[in-house]
């Protein structure tokens, strides 16, 4: 269920300083914060997030791209292009997406698109959880590297 994923994320990223919320039965949004992040400094490139998606969602076809008509970067899934034999699992990703409104801090919106049927496979729920954790770790490591380089240049 989407509410189980929400609880998992809320426990992992407590408020404050983080914000984790639910919109309806099919949308979870997160704003993850750290003292390491610098406002208005883009640390993570779309291809970095795409690389994380390739590792985590290795059993379903996905694409990371700009969302039409917005500045958001979005991860979308396509069950028709997947070659996983577990059809029910792959189809459970239909109409799902993960959006990133900006890349200076991890702002993430997970849209499960099930409109009233918020059931998620346990494996799918774990993959979303792992994806958020790895993206957060990516932001932390990029911020640390940025600070280190900035300090070396200041000397």
C-alpha angles and dihedrals in degrees: 000000000000089000091060091054089047091053091047091052094043090053093047095045107034124194127277117063092018126057123212121175145162128227111196120317096306111045131073120179129190135188107190119195138192134168085240094068118091119213115247094004111120105217102165126057124210090249089058091057091043088056091053090049090051090056098043102037095043093138101055132050113255140165131203113210146133113290110240114256094010141073090238123118110221138192112213132183129220117196091185091065096043119105096199112127093217096089095178091053094047093045089053087073093059111126092007123133140167115214131198111196092189138003102218092084130010104271106164133177119191112199113191092183095206094126102209096352103083096170115136126186111249090239091049092050090050091050092053089048092048091047092054091047093049093046090051089050089049091054091048094050093046090049091050091049091048092050092048093051091045091051092048091051091049092059 
